[in-house]
Amino acid sequence: MQFDIDMKSEHKTLFNSARKVLLEKYKLKETKKDRITTYSDDFGGICHMRTMKYGIDIGFLKGAHMEDDYGLLTGSGKVMRVFPVRELDVTQVQYYLEQAILINANK
């Protein structure tokens, strides 16, 4: 299971710090799947998260509809965008996460 891999990763502290923001500040529901850990609210999926060689990726399921004032989102698909994180900046995470939650509620 990916969550178990994330907990053994050299980036587990970064993963857990971001996870704490998702679970405690935004009260998102965590679902541990074989390939990824997902986070949702009452309106559906918001994002997923996993450790990478450089840190963590937070993938926003409706990221193509989000503003990107920081210029940090990657991807060119129709819907998804990924926020690669090497060092946690809670302000940046909140900026993207609050948009994702609002978009999800207004779908």
C-alpha positions as CSV (number, residue, x, y, z in Angstrom):
1,M,0.0,0.0,0.0
2,Q,1.3,3.4,-0.9
3,F,0.6,4.9,2.5
4,D,3.0,2.3,4.0
5,I,5.7,3.3,1.5
6,D,5.1,7.0,2.3
7,M,5.6,6.2,6.1
8,K,8.9,4.6,5.4
9,S,10.2,7.2,2.9
10,E,13.0,9.6,3.7
11,H,10.3,12.3,3.1
12,K,7.8,10.9,5.7
13,T,8.2,14.1,7.9
14,L,7.2,16.3,5.0
15,F,4.3,13.9,4.1
16,N,3.1,13.9,7.7
17,S,3.3,17.7,8.0
18,A,1.2,18.2,4.8
19,R,-1.1,15.4,5.9
20,K,-1.7,17.2,9.2
21,V,-2.8,20.3,7.4
22,L,-5.3,18.3,5.2
23,L,-6.7,16.3,8.1
24,E,-6.7,18.8,11.0
25,K,-7.1,22.2,9.5
26,Y,-9.5,21.2,6.6
27,K,-11.0,18.1,8.1
28,L,-10.6,16.1,4.9
29,K,-11.3,12.4,4.9
30,E,-8.3,10.2,4.2
31,T,-8.6,7.1,2.1
32,K,-5.5,4.8,1.8
33,K,-5.5,3.1,-1.5
34,D,-3.0,0.7,-3.0
35,R,-1.3,3.3,-5.2
36,I,-2.1,6.6,-3.6
37,T,-3.6,8.2,-0.5
38,T,-6.6,10.4,-1.3
39,Y,-8.4,13.2,0.5
40,S,-12.0,14.2,0.1
41,D,-14.8,16.2,1.7
42,D,-18.6,15.7,1.5
43,F,-18.6,16.9,-2.1
44,G,-16.1,14.3,-3.3
45,G,-12.4,14.1,-4.1
46,I,-10.1,17.1,-3.5
47,C,-6.5,15.8,-3.9
48,H,-4.2,12.9,-3.4
49,M,-0.7,12.8,-2.0
50,R,2.4,10.6,-2.2
51,T,6.1,10.7,-1.5
52,M,8.5,11.2,-4.4
53,K,12.3,11.1,-4.8
54,Y,12.4,14.8,-4.2
55,G,9.7,15.3,-1.6
56,I,5.9,14.9,-2.1
57,D,3.3,15.5,-4.8
58,I,-0.1,16.9,-4.0
59,G,-2.3,16.2,-7.0
60,F,-5.4,18.4,-7.2
61,L,-8.2,16.5,-8.9
62,K,-9.7,19.7,-10.5
63,G,-6.4,21.6,-10.6
64,A,-6.9,22.8,-14.2
65,H,-9.7,25.1,-12.9
66,M,-7.5,26.7,-10.2
67,E,-5.6,29.9,-10.2
68,D,-1.8,29.5,-10.0
69,D,-0.4,32.8,-8.7
70,Y,2.7,30.9,-7.4
71,G,3.3,29.2,-10.8
72,L,4.0,25.9,-9.0
73,L,1.3,23.6,-10.5
74,T,2.5,21.1,-13.1
75,G,0.7,19.1,-15.7
76,S,-1.2,19.8,-18.9
77,G,-4.1,17.4,-18.7
78,K,-7.7,18.4,-19.0
79,V,-8.4,18.4,-15.3
80,M,-5.6,17.3,-12.9
81,R,-2.6,19.5,-11.7
82,V,0.2,18.5,-9.4
83,F,1.9,20.6,-6.8
84,P,5.4,19.2,-6.3
85,V,6.6,20.0,-2.7
86,R,10.3,19.9,-1.6
87,E,9.8,22.0,1.5
88,L,6.4,22.7,3.1
89,D,5.1,26.2,2.8
90,V,1.7,26.1,4.6
91,T,0.6,29.4,2.9
92,Q,1.1,27.9,-0.5
93,V,-0.7,24.6,0.4
94,Q,-3.6,26.6,1.8
95,Y,-3.8,28.8,-1.3
96,Y,-4.2,25.8,-3.5
97,L,-6.3,23.7,-1.1
98,E,-8.9,26.4,-0.4
99,Q,-9.4,26.8,-4.2
100,A,-9.8,23.1,-4.7
101,I,-12.3,22.8,-1.9
102,L,-14.4,25.8,-3.3
103,I,-14.3,24.4,-6.8
104,N,-15.4,21.0,-5.5
105,A,-18.3,22.5,-3.6
106,N,-19.5,24.5,-6.6
107,K,-19.3,21.7,-9.2
